[in-house]
Amino acid sequence: MTTRTLSNGTELPVLGLGVWQARDGVETERAVAWALEAGYRLIDTAQAYRNEASVGKAIRESGIPRAEIFLTTKFYPGGKDPRAEAEKSLERLGTEYLDLYLIHWPQGGPTWAWPGMEAAVDGGLTKGIGISNFSAGELAELGKTARIQPVVNQVQFSPFEYRAGLVDACEAAGVVVQAYSPLGTGKHLDGPVLSRIAQATGHTPAQVLIRWAVQKGLSVIPKSVHQDRIVENFDVFDFELDDAAMADLDALDTTGRTADALSASGKWWS
């Protein structure tokens, strides 16, 4: 499994399983178990997903040593104390530490929750801390006051949301970008350009989209609760997209290669 070395020295797998919208209980447990069986070693959940307990159960029952699994959860910014909420997450997950703890979105501004995130590191609750849905401007504002710098910014990213300006800003700050919704929750799987490239490479449209993000240097967390798709999404390390295919996919961007994490209309918080 290829990894990216984070600024805190830990190794982040470039491909993992996201469990957004996976139902707590059997659905999440099976998805995580299938992913781990297929070779995934990065599992991404969040307090807001309400399925941390199921993620933790599947990890424990997998028989895979905890140290071999990179586990991420996210602070729900409607709460008040990131450290206290991290302790609750650890209890639900049934683990002693997180590998990564993210602020899920910058509700209330990009800096107020960061001291509590740093306290989670100081308390040994997590190895690293980061952010999600932060724009380049919000990242810069946070960087001015942070004692511990974020290691990851998790954002919506695909050829159709090719946030090149944001990636450049993150890389300049030593922050690795992680792509969620790389398949556009399924809506990006059609279209003549993608179909042509998929056919030419002998791979599926989903594999092409994931491979594109991997070749951009990102970590990618596609979500699925179907075993065949979980296995399919992981099978992207036996081919490369050539320069022409990458350029054709780049051209699908609808954001103007923005440095924003979401459009103004796409923000679900006030």
C-alpha positions in Angstrom: 0.0 0.0 0.0 1.4 3.4 -1.0 1.5 6.0 1.7 2.0 9.8 2.1 4.3 10.8 5.0 2.5 13.4 7.1 4.4 16.3 8.7 4.2 14.6 12.1 6.0 11.6 10.6 3.1 9.1 10.4 2.3 7.3 7.2 -1.1 7.9 5.7 -2.3 5.3 3.2 -3.3 6.8 -0.1 -6.5 4.7 -0.3 -9.0 4.0 2.4 -12.7 3.4 3.1 -15.1 6.2 4.1 -18.3 5.3 5.9 -20.3 8.5 5.5 -24.0 7.5 5.2 -23.3 3.9 6.2 -25.9 2.8 8.7 -24.7 1.9 12.2 -24.8 -1.8 12.8 -24.4 -4.6 10.4 -24.1 -2.4 7.3 -21.0 -0.5 8.6 -19.5 -3.6 10.3 -19.6 -5.5 7.0 -18.2 -2.7 4.9 -15.3 -2.2 7.3 -14.7 -6.0 7.5 -14.8 -6.4 3.7 -12.4 -3.5 3.3 -9.9 -4.8 5.7 -10.1 -8.3 4.1 -9.4 -6.6 0.7 -6.3 -4.9 2.0 -7.5 -1.5 3.1 -5.6 -0.1 6.1 -7.3 3.3 6.3 -10.8 3.7 7.8 -12.4 7.1 8.0 -15.4 7.9 10.2 -16.8 10.9 12.1 -18.8 11.7 15.2 -21.6 13.1 12.9 -21.8 9.7 11.1 -23.0 8.0 14.3 -21.4 4.7 13.3 -18.1 4.9 15.3 -19.1 1.9 17.5 -19.7 -0.3 14.5 -16.3 0.8 12.9 -14.6 -0.1 16.1 -16.3 -3.5 16.4 -15.3 -4.5 12.9 -11.7 -3.4 13.5 -11.5 -5.5 16.7 -13.1 -8.5 15.1 -10.9 -8.4 12.0 -7.9 -9.8 13.9 -5.6 -7.2 12.3 -3.4 -5.5 14.9 -4.6 -2.0 15.7 -1.1 -0.6 14.9 -1.5 -1.7 11.3 -4.7 0.3 10.8 -4.9 4.1 10.3 -8.1 5.2 12.0 -9.6 8.7 11.5 -12.6 10.3 13.1 -13.8 13.9 13.1 -14.9 16.5 15.7 -18.5 17.6 15.2 -18.1 21.4 15.4 -21.5 21.9 16.9 -19.9 20.6 20.1 -17.8 22.7 22.4 -14.8 20.7 23.5 -12.8 18.7 20.9 -10.7 16.9 23.5 -13.7 15.8 25.5 -15.5 14.6 22.3 -12.3 12.7 21.3 -12.5 10.8 24.6 -16.1 9.9 23.8 -15.1 8.8 20.3 -12.4 6.6 21.7 -14.9 4.9 24.0 -17.3 4.3 21.1 -14.5 3.0 18.9 -13.1 0.8 21.6 -9.5 2.0 21.0 -6.9 3.8 23.0 -5.9 6.3 20.3 -6.7 7.9 17.0 -4.3 8.1 14.1 -6.0 11.3 12.9 -8.6 13.7 14.4 -10.1 16.3 12.1 -12.4 19.3 12.6 -15.2 18.3 10.3 -16.0 21.8 9.0 -15.1 25.4 10.0 -18.3 26.2 11.7 -17.8 29.3 13.8 -14.5 30.1 12.1 -11.3 28.2 11.5 -9.5 28.8 14.8 -11.7 28.5 17.8 -11.7 24.7 18.1 -7.9 24.3 17.5 -6.7 24.6 21.1 -9.0 21.7 22.0 -7.6 19.7 19.1 -4.1 20.4 20.3 -5.1 19.3 23.8 -6.2 16.0 22.3 -2.6 15.5 20.9 -1.1 16.6 24.3 -3.3 14.1 26.1 -2.2 11.2 23.8 -5.7 10.7 22.4 -4.5 11.2 18.8 -1.3 11.1 16.9 -2.3 13.8 14.5 -4.8 16.5 13.9 -6.2 18.2 10.9 -9.1 19.8 9.2 -11.9 19.1 6.7 -13.7 21.5 4.3 -11.3 24.3 5.0 -10.4 26.8 2.2 -6.9 28.0 1.5 -7.8 31.3 3.3 -9.1 29.4 6.3 -6.0 27.2 6.4 -3.8 30.3 6.3 -5.7 31.9 9.2 -5.4 28.8 11.3 -1.7 28.5 10.5 -1.0 31.9 12.0 -2.2 30.8 15.5 -1.7 27.1 15.6 0.9 25.6 18.0 0.6 22.2 16.3 0.0 22.5 12.5 -2.7 20.5 10.8 -1.4 17.5 8.8 -4.4 16.8 6.6 -7.2 18.8 4.9 -10.0 16.5 3.8 -12.1 18.0 1.0 -14.5 17.1 -1.8 -12.3 16.3 -4.8 -12.6 14.7 -8.2 -11.9 15.7 -11.8 -15.3 17.5 -11.6 -14.2 19.3 -8.4 -10.6 19.8 -9.2 -9.6 22.2 -6.4 -6.0 22.7 -7.7 -5.6 26.0 -6.0 -6.5 24.5 -2.7 -4.2 21.5 -3.2 -1.3 23.9 -4.0 -2.0 26.0 -0.9 -2.1 22.8 1.3 1.1 21.4 -0.1 2.9 24.7 0.4 1.8 24.5 4.1 2.9 20.9 4.5 -0.7 19.7 4.6 -1.7 16.5 2.7 -5.1 16.8 0.9 -7.5 13.8 1.3 -10.3 13.4 -1.2 -13.8 12.5 -0.1 -16.6 11.8 -2.6 -14.1 11.1 -5.4 -17.0 9.4 -7.3 -19.4 12.2 -6.7 -21.6 9.8 -4.7 -22.0 8.0 -8.0 -23.1 10.9 -10.1 -19.7 11.2 -11.8 -19.6 7.7 -13.2 -21.2 8.5 -16.5 -20.0 10.7 -19.4 -18.2 10.1 -22.7 -14.7 11.2 -21.5 -14.7 9.0 -18.5 -16.2 6.1 -20.4 -13.6 6.4 -23.2 -10.7 6.4 -20.7 -12.2 3.5 -18.7 -12.6 1.4 -21.9 -9.1 2.3 -23.1 -7.5 1.2 -19.8 -9.6 -1.8 -19.2 -10.8 -0.5 -15.9 -14.1 0.8 -14.5 -15.0 4.5 -14.4 -14.8 4.3 -10.6 -11.3 2.9 -10.8 -10.3 5.7 -13.2 -11.6 8.4 -10.9 -9.8 7.0 -7.9 -6.6 6.5 -9.9 -6.7 10.1 -11.1 -6.7 11.3 -7.5 -4.0 8.9 -6.5 -1.8 10.2 -9.3 -2.5 13.8 -8.1 -0.7 12.8 -4.9 -3.8 12.7 -2.7 -5.1 10.2 -0.2 -8.6 9.0 -1.4 -11.5 7.6 0.7 -14.3 6.3 -1.6 -17.4 5.1 0.3 -19.3 1.9 -0.5 -21.2 -0.7 1.5 -21.1 -3.3 -1.3 -18.4 -5.9 -1.2 -17.8 -6.0 -4.9 -17.4 -2.3 -5.2 -15.2 -2.1 -2.1 -12.8 -4.6 -3.7 -13.1 -2.9 -7.1 -12.2 0.5 -5.6 -9.1 -0.9 -4.1 -7.8 -2.4 -7.3 -6.2 0.7 -8.7 -2.5 0.0 -8.3 -1.9 -2.1 -11.4 -2.2 0.7 -14.0 -1.4 4.3 -14.6 -3.2 7.0 -16.5 -1.1 8.6 -19.2 -0.6 12.3 -19.6 -3.3 12.7 -22.2 -5.9 10.9 -20.0 -5.0 13.0 -17.0 -5.3 16.2 -19.0 -8.7 15.1 -20.4 -9.9 14.4 -16.8 -8.5 17.7 -15.6 -10.6 19.4 -18.2 -13.8 18.1 -16.6 -13.3 20.6 -13.7 -16.3 22.8 -12.9 -14.7 24.9 -10.1 -12.2 27.0 -12.0 -9.5 25.1 -10.1 -10.6 26.9 -7.0 -8.8 27.4 -3.7 -12.1 27.1 -1.9 -13.2 23.8 -0.2 -16.9 24.2 -1.2 -18.9 26.7 -3.2 -20.8 29.3 -1.1 -24.1 27.5 -1.9 -22.5 24.1 -1.0 -21.8 25.1 2.7 -24.2 23.4 5.0 -23.2 25.5 8.1 -23.8 29.1 8.8 
